Amino acid sequence: MARGTRDSIMIEVGKLLIVIGLLITAVGVVVTLAGRVPWLGRLPGDIYIQRGNWSFYFPLATSIVVSIVLTLLFWLFGRR
């Protein structure tokens, strides 16, 4: 393998690791700040069942809202 090819591969791997690190950081910030949004996880349509010592929670409406927001963001930033 030529030296120039190996160097370019290492540069691409380095760029990929930086992007992955930034994505992990962004997800961490979103998860940290999501607890501060009072209505997130308590929307009408979220399923919550509690019986005795047992409870079940499924954030259906919250999942749909998050999905729509992410779809719009990816659509806006993904256009060329």
NUMARBA-725458 format. One record per residue (C-alpha): residue number from 1; x, y, z; chain; residue in one letter. Coordinates in pm, 1 decimal. Layout:
BEGIN
<atom NUM; <X; Y; Z>; "A"; "A">
...
END
This chain:
BEGIN
<atom 1; <0.0; 0.0; 0.0>; "A"; "M">
<atom 2; <136.5; 337.9; -94.6>; "A"; "A">
<atom 3; <218.2; 585.7; 179.7>; "A"; "R">
<atom 4; <-17.9; 852.1; 40.7>; "A"; "G">
<atom 5; <-313.7; 613.3; 42.4>; "A"; "T">
<atom 6; <-252.2; 509.5; 401.6>; "A"; "R">
<atom 7; <-231.1; 871.9; 514.9>; "A"; "D">
<atom 8; <-556.0; 963.3; 339.9>; "A"; "S">
<atom 9; <-732.5; 667.1; 501.8>; "A"; "I">
<atom 10; <-608.7; 776.4; 845.9>; "A"; "M">
<atom 11; <-731.6; 1130.6; 782.0>; "A"; "I">
<atom 12; <-1076.9; 999.3; 685.1>; "A"; "E">
<atom 13; <-1090.6; 777.2; 995.6>; "A"; "V">
<atom 14; <-993.2; 1076.5; 1208.8>; "A"; "G">
<atom 15; <-1272.0; 1287.8; 1055.8>; "A"; "K">
<atom 16; <-1521.6; 1007.1; 1112.0>; "A"; "L">
<atom 17; <-1422.3; 977.8; 1478.8>; "A"; "L">
<atom 18; <-1465.4; 1353.9; 1524.3>; "A"; "I">
<atom 19; <-1815.0; 1341.7; 1370.8>; "A"; "V">
<atom 20; <-1913.0; 1044.9; 1588.7>; "A"; "I">
<atom 21; <-1785.2; 1227.7; 1898.2>; "A"; "G">
<atom 22; <-1984.5; 1539.6; 1809.2>; "A"; "L">
<atom 23; <-2299.4; 1331.9; 1755.7>; "A"; "L">
<atom 24; <-2258.5; 1161.0; 2093.5>; "A"; "I">
<atom 25; <-2207.8; 1501.1; 2256.4>; "A"; "T">
<atom 26; <-2518.6; 1641.6; 2086.7>; "A"; "A">
<atom 27; <-2729.2; 1345.5; 2201.0>; "A"; "V">
<atom 28; <-2598.5; 1391.4; 2554.8>; "A"; "G">
<atom 29; <-2694.8; 1760.0; 2555.7>; "A"; "V">
<atom 30; <-3043.2; 1680.3; 2422.2>; "A"; "V">
<atom 31; <-3098.8; 1409.4; 2683.2>; "A"; "V">
<atom 32; <-2978.5; 1641.2; 2959.3>; "A"; "T">
<atom 33; <-3203.7; 1926.8; 2850.4>; "A"; "L">
<atom 34; <-3504.9; 1703.5; 2777.8>; "A"; "A">
<atom 35; <-3569.5; 1667.2; 3151.3>; "A"; "G">
<atom 36; <-3617.1; 2043.6; 3176.9>; "A"; "R">
<atom 37; <-3904.0; 2055.4; 2924.3>; "A"; "V">
<atom 38; <-4210.8; 2020.9; 3150.8>; "A"; "P">
<atom 39; <-4456.1; 1893.4; 2889.4>; "A"; "W">
<atom 40; <-4222.6; 1639.3; 2728.9>; "A"; "L">
<atom 41; <-4340.1; 1292.4; 2828.5>; "A"; "G">
<atom 42; <-4675.3; 1412.0; 2962.8>; "A"; "R">
<atom 43; <-4869.3; 1479.4; 2644.3>; "A"; "L">
<atom 44; <-5229.4; 1371.3; 2591.0>; "A"; "P">
<atom 45; <-5198.4; 1039.5; 2412.4>; "A"; "G">
<atom 46; <-4913.7; 908.1; 2625.3>; "A"; "D">
<atom 47; <-5021.0; 578.1; 2777.0>; "A"; "I">
<atom 48; <-4984.8; 541.2; 3153.6>; "A"; "Y">
<atom 49; <-5137.8; 251.4; 3346.7>; "A"; "I">
<atom 50; <-5090.2; 203.5; 3719.5>; "A"; "Q">
<atom 51; <-5229.7; -87.4; 3920.2>; "A"; "R">
<atom 52; <-5105.0; -149.2; 4272.3>; "A"; "G">
<atom 53; <-4728.0; -188.6; 4269.5>; "A"; "N">
<atom 54; <-4717.7; -219.1; 3891.2>; "A"; "W">
<atom 55; <-4705.1; 61.6; 3636.0>; "A"; "S">
<atom 56; <-4667.8; 82.9; 3260.0>; "A"; "F">
<atom 57; <-4574.7; 396.5; 3065.0>; "A"; "Y">
<atom 58; <-4552.1; 433.7; 2688.5>; "A"; "F">
<atom 59; <-4494.3; 787.5; 2553.5>; "A"; "P">
<atom 60; <-4685.9; 741.2; 2226.7>; "A"; "L">
<atom 61; <-4772.9; 1107.5; 2158.8>; "A"; "A">
<atom 62; <-4429.3; 1226.3; 2271.9>; "A"; "T">
<atom 63; <-4265.4; 976.0; 2035.6>; "A"; "S">
<atom 64; <-4474.1; 1101.1; 1745.3>; "A"; "I">
<atom 65; <-4391.6; 1467.5; 1819.8>; "A"; "V">
<atom 66; <-4018.4; 1391.9; 1850.4>; "A"; "V">
<atom 67; <-4030.9; 1191.7; 1526.4>; "A"; "S">
<atom 68; <-4199.2; 1477.4; 1338.3>; "A"; "I">
<atom 69; <-3950.8; 1734.2; 1471.8>; "A"; "V">
<atom 70; <-3650.4; 1517.2; 1381.0>; "A"; "L">
<atom 71; <-3795.1; 1444.5; 1035.9>; "A"; "T">
<atom 72; <-3837.9; 1816.9; 969.1>; "A"; "L">
<atom 73; <-3485.6; 1895.0; 1093.1>; "A"; "L">
<atom 74; <-3326.8; 1623.3; 879.6>; "A"; "F">
<atom 75; <-3532.7; 1736.6; 580.7>; "A"; "W">
<atom 76; <-3428.1; 2100.1; 625.0>; "A"; "L">
<atom 77; <-3059.0; 2033.3; 681.3>; "A"; "F">
<atom 78; <-3040.2; 1743.4; 435.4>; "A"; "G">
<atom 79; <-3153.7; 1941.4; 131.6>; "A"; "R">
<atom 80; <-2886.7; 2034.6; -118.8>; "A"; "R">
END
